[in-house]
Amino acid sequence: MNGRQIRRFALHYGEMVAAMLIGMMALWPVWSLATGAAADTSWLRSQSVETLVMATTMALPMAGWMRVRSHRWAPIVEMCAVMYAGFAVALPLYWTGVLDAAGLMLVGHVAMFVLMLAAMAWRWEEYAGCHDPHRHDRAATMMAS
């Protein structure tokens, strides 16, 4: 592990968080417009559904950005799964009254960012290295010529 790898790792984390925030800012209003006519008591407007939709508005653009950065599908699926994992733990606590709506959001988001970091650390080479899938091919071609 060297300084360059640590910088790449941190940059990848920052890029994914930025993609998530941009996605949430762009996609959440679409959800709000689509469900604007639903009554406040509708299941579409429930805290549980809106929490999962919010996670989706962050996961989709993050997955897209990971694909742009040439990540393989397995790490993309893993990263999307960890984004929901904290909410999978927090939602039953919300349903049973242990957490209120603010607690649900706090626990789910803190877990999301911690679990993303853990997933990245698990695949250190994936996130600390270069993601150009043709980099090795070009390097071999340049060495041969």
Secondary structure as a PSIPRED ss2 file (coil, helix, strand):
# PSIPRED VFORMAT (PSIPRED V4.0)

   1 M C   1.000  0.000  0.000
   2 N C   1.000  0.000  0.000
   3 G H   0.000  1.000  0.000
   4 R H   0.000  1.000  0.000
   5 Q H   0.000  1.000  0.000
   6 I H   0.000  1.000  0.000
   7 R H   0.000  1.000  0.000
   8 R H   0.000  1.000  0.000
   9 F H   0.000  1.000  0.000
  10 A H   0.000  1.000  0.000
  11 L H   0.000  1.000  0.000
  12 H H   0.000  1.000  0.000
  13 Y H   0.000  1.000  0.000
  14 G H   0.000  1.000  0.000
  15 E H   0.000  1.000  0.000
  16 M H   0.000  1.000  0.000
  17 V H   0.000  1.000  0.000
  18 A H   0.000  1.000  0.000
  19 A H   0.000  1.000  0.000
  20 M H   0.000  1.000  0.000
  21 L H   0.000  1.000  0.000
  22 I H   0.000  1.000  0.000
  23 G H   0.000  1.000  0.000
  24 M H   0.000  1.000  0.000
  25 M H   0.000  1.000  0.000
  26 A H   0.000  1.000  0.000
  27 L H   0.000  1.000  0.000
  28 W H   0.000  1.000  0.000
  29 P H   0.000  1.000  0.000
  30 V H   0.000  1.000  0.000
  31 W H   0.000  1.000  0.000
  32 S H   0.000  1.000  0.000
  33 L H   0.000  1.000  0.000
  34 A H   0.000  1.000  0.000
  35 T H   0.000  1.000  0.000
  36 G C   1.000  0.000  0.000
  37 A C   1.000  0.000  0.000
  38 A C   1.000  0.000  0.000
  39 A C   1.000  0.000  0.000
  40 D C   1.000  0.000  0.000
  41 T C   1.000  0.000  0.000
  42 S C   1.000  0.000  0.000
  43 W H   0.000  1.000  0.000
  44 L H   0.000  1.000  0.000
  45 R H   0.000  1.000  0.000
  46 S C   1.000  0.000  0.000
  47 Q H   0.000  1.000  0.000
  48 S H   0.000  1.000  0.000
  49 V H   0.000  1.000  0.000
  50 E H   0.000  1.000  0.000
  51 T H   0.000  1.000  0.000
  52 L H   0.000  1.000  0.000
  53 V H   0.000  1.000  0.000
  54 M H   0.000  1.000  0.000
  55 A H   0.000  1.000  0.000
  56 T H   0.000  1.000  0.000
  57 T H   0.000  1.000  0.000
  58 M H   0.000  1.000  0.000
  59 A H   0.000  1.000  0.000
  60 L H   0.000  1.000  0.000
  61 P H   0.000  1.000  0.000
  62 M H   0.000  1.000  0.000
  63 A H   0.000  1.000  0.000
  64 G H   0.000  1.000  0.000
  65 W H   0.000  1.000  0.000
  66 M H   0.000  1.000  0.000
  67 R H   0.000  1.000  0.000
  68 V H   0.000  1.000  0.000
  69 R C   1.000  0.000  0.000
  70 S C   1.000  0.000  0.000
  71 H C   1.000  0.000  0.000
  72 R C   1.000  0.000  0.000
  73 W H   0.000  1.000  0.000
  74 A H   0.000  1.000  0.000
  75 P H   0.000  1.000  0.000
  76 I H   0.000  1.000  0.000
  77 V H   0.000  1.000  0.000
  78 E H   0.000  1.000  0.000
  79 M H   0.000  1.000  0.000
  80 C H   0.000  1.000  0.000
  81 A H   0.000  1.000  0.000
  82 V H   0.000  1.000  0.000
  83 M H   0.000  1.000  0.000
  84 Y H   0.000  1.000  0.000
  85 A H   0.000  1.000  0.000
  86 G H   0.000  1.000  0.000
  87 F H   0.000  1.000  0.000
  88 A H   0.000  1.000  0.000
  89 V H   0.000  1.000  0.000
  90 A H   0.000  1.000  0.000
  91 L H   0.000  1.000  0.000
  92 P H   0.000  1.000  0.000
  93 L H   0.000  1.000  0.000
  94 Y H   0.000  1.000  0.000
  95 W H   0.000  1.000  0.000
  96 T C   1.000  0.000  0.000
  97 G C   1.000  0.000  0.000
  98 V C   1.000  0.000  0.000
  99 L C   1.000  0.000  0.000
 100 D C   1.000  0.000  0.000
 101 A H   0.000  1.000  0.000
 102 A H   0.000  1.000  0.000
 103 G H   0.000  1.000  0.000
 104 L H   0.000  1.000  0.000
 105 M H   0.000  1.000  0.000
 106 L H   0.000  1.000  0.000
 107 V H   0.000  1.000  0.000
 108 G H   0.000  1.000  0.000
 109 H H   0.000  1.000  0.000
 110 V H   0.000  1.000  0.000
 111 A H   0.000  1.000  0.000
 112 M H   0.000  1.000  0.000
 113 F H   0.000  1.000  0.000
 114 V H   0.000  1.000  0.000
 115 L H   0.000  1.000  0.000
 116 M H   0.000  1.000  0.000
 117 L H   0.000  1.000  0.000
 118 A H   0.000  1.000  0.000
 119 A H   0.000  1.000  0.000
 120 M H   0.000  1.000  0.000
 121 A H   0.000  1.000  0.000
 122 W H   0.000  1.000  0.000
 123 R C   1.000  0.000  0.000
 124 W H   0.000  1.000  0.000
 125 E H   0.000  1.000  0.000
 126 E H   0.000  1.000  0.000
 127 Y H   0.000  1.000  0.000
 128 A H   0.000  1.000  0.000
 129 G C   1.000  0.000  0.000
 130 C C   1.000  0.000  0.000
 131 H C   1.000  0.000  0.000
 132 D C   1.000  0.000  0.000
 133 P C   1.000  0.000  0.000
 134 H C   1.000  0.000  0.000
 135 R H   0.000  1.000  0.000
 136 H H   0.000  1.000  0.000
 137 D H   0.000  1.000  0.000
 138 R H   0.000  1.000  0.000
 139 A H   0.000  1.000  0.000
 140 A H   0.000  1.000  0.000
 141 T H   0.000  1.000  0.000
 142 M H   0.000  1.000  0.000
 143 M H   0.000  1.000  0.000
 144 A H   0.000  1.000  0.000
 145 S C   1.000  0.000  0.000
